[in-house]
């Protein structure tokens, strides 16, 4: 190694000759005009003279980034930063680095360099706007307020700057200052609002009232000011419902219930189908706890609004007398069936769920009598939709025989309605007949080939049946398949989460099936011949392929949600320009729980299984010191001669498979099968980075998945955090619940001397268990499985805690747990039962 490489880098040149400076500015102008190649050419000439100039290096990096040469751009930025002492560089260099970091979505670094640009003498005040946007994106609203204020001070003539300052003040709790800011601009703009600006003015006026309302809380004097302000702005605000809702809310808080009831009646008159207004009217009239008066109220409202649902439906939620309730249910349901409304059952399904002890029984009698009175020939519409209703009723009751009977009656009468086949497929699915369900759904699809909804339904059912190729074929009928053999790439492009999650789960099920086949193959002594080597390699490939593709799809969901988060960046300025502060605050509220949305959590749970499996496998390999893998490798090598003959055909087949599963263009993704994802040396770190960290930051304690929390911390050795997961589970389900019992016994086992955890972690966890669960801790040396059977077996109607135990074979006896799981399946519907028997045991 030469001495030159060991020398300390020279400080960057602080000045350049005038000619070089003009060339640099010309290159900068070319970059701004998007002439990146010409800009690079000029910069290369400058770098020949001074290869250690950070200004030139950083600008060239930006050019290359937009030319698609990301790796080279990253290298140049690294060189430029190494040549800079901290952040002491030219203002232009810092600004360019800030733009580069923003483009590559490294927002914290971008903020650092933008601030450095200002500190190093930049006079470009637009940087304050960019800073505020980035600071809002990372949630640093205190810093964003400072940046908004500085930008506002320079550009007072733009309403967007006043609005953005007020929003920043509001978010930081400076509500009175926000009100003052908005009021100040209103005075300046009085009489100067054009027609094009009226909507923005309306939104800002109502936003100011919103701040006043939140500031008032329950203070009657301040609430009166809010009402007075509402009166003043009513003619200028376009959101008339918002005005009335705010007025009613203020009156309720002030105790003026009669006046509030008048406003709620006005709202009902304007929108008589809004259930919320009726409930609030009950509260304003103080009749919410008086069923008799409520019944009279809704009878009167039903006369005023005879064609609306709420006055007829709401009494069904509180009438207790069965004969009266049966009569009212008939008056509600039978007219819908007479009109042939397909959604009749959907309308009453909430009643089935909330009043499961009485409503299903009464409606079965009411609708059954009505069906008996119908003639299929004279009343065809009423007949088929009543059969459709009863089929849904019996499906809800898990009476699959009767559900099938009534839907077959409907199909026999009218075999051309898609809805009937969809329901028939649902019944088959709940019965565990997934292939039959998919076949029925395919029949439905063929009845209307132009309907995207039934197409998507069919795709989902084929995925549930693990028929991925058929599902992709059908989905591809409605996708753009340019430069692709199917629609997988387009479905990733449009972020079709429903398809990608379902496909990931299907791949995971196929992986589990392949693992079973591989284990059976290895255990069969007759498969040790040379001819079986190819079959062994094929099974090993299927295991790797399906697991990799499964993880690949779940990781795609994580990417989508990260993209959703990044997409918010533009709205921090867009909403200010368009004058929609209330919508902006709604977006911020939505963004705070982005990584707790059901689709993300669903993908995270399955990805957790794969990452935890990878971690457990790595742990077993470390313990076994590679003995098993060497044996496997020996088998493959022993058959190496025959394998060479198969290489050509295998490669050809792999290439065809690669085209079929390709989710992104080849320049964006060099790992179509997810092999690199599976090859991670740190599965738990990968899981944390891809899924868990973002989820952990946003999820509320009462919404956490206790099993994912516990399993993750258990494998990372953070037993104190396992205790936290146990405590949250106990708070939600009770300390004596079966799942808490399984987690408690697992954690207790981890605190024993023989377990490979840090002594301090064991002590903390054991101290917590003794403090919070002293009465539930078994005696030392007790068998965990027997303890569970004695204390919790009566509470295991669901298989979840038992499956948790089954997967912790180091704590519980799997042979004893397995019969317990089989017993618990008696309470599960066939669909879940089959899935557990096929994929879990």
Secondary structure as UniProt FT lines:
FT   HELIX           3..6
FT   HELIX           18..32
FT   TURN            33..34
FT   HELIX           36..49
FT   TURN            51..52
FT   HELIX           54..66
FT   TURN            67..68
FT   HELIX           70..82
FT   TURN            86..87
FT   HELIX           91..103
FT   TURN            104..105
FT   HELIX           107..119
FT   TURN            120..121
FT   HELIX           126..137
FT   TURN            138..139
FT   HELIX           141..154
FT   TURN            156..157
FT   HELIX           159..171
FT   TURN            172..173
FT   HELIX           175..189
FT   TURN            190..191
FT   HELIX           195..197
FT   HELIX           198..216
FT   TURN            217..218
FT   HELIX           220..233
FT   HELIX           234..236
FT   HELIX           240..253
FT   TURN            254..255
FT   HELIX           257..270
FT   TURN            272..273
FT   HELIX           275..284
FT   TURN            285..286
FT   TURN            288..289
FT   HELIX           291..304
FT   TURN            305..307
FT   HELIX           310..313
FT   HELIX           314..317
FT   HELIX           322..338
FT   TURN            339..340
FT   TURN            342..343
FT   HELIX           344..354
FT   TURN            355..358
FT   HELIX           359..372
FT   TURN            376..378
FT   HELIX           380..396
FT   TURN            397..398
FT   HELIX           400..413
FT   TURN            415..416
FT   HELIX           418..430
FT   TURN            431..432
FT   HELIX           434..447
FT   TURN            449..450
FT   HELIX           452..464
FT   TURN            465..466
FT   HELIX           468..475
FT   HELIX           476..478
FT   TURN            482..483
FT   HELIX           488..493
FT   TURN            494..495
FT   HELIX           497..523
FT   HELIX           525..527
FT   HELIX           530..532
FT   HELIX           533..578
FT   HELIX           581..591
FT   TURN            592..593
FT   HELIX           594..596
FT   HELIX           598..624
FT   TURN            625..626
FT   HELIX           627..638
FT   HELIX           640..661
FT   TURN            666..668
FT   TURN            672..673
FT   HELIX           675..678
FT   HELIX           683..687
FT   HELIX           688..692
FT   HELIX           693..698
FT   HELIX           701..703
FT   HELIX           706..716
FT   HELIX           719..733
FT   TURN            735..736
FT   HELIX           738..750
FT   TURN            753..754
FT   HELIX           759..772
FT   HELIX           774..776
FT   TURN            780..781
FT   HELIX           784..792
FT   HELIX           793..795
FT   HELIX           800..806
FT   TURN            809..811
FT   HELIX           814..824
FT   HELIX           825..827
FT   HELIX           830..839
//
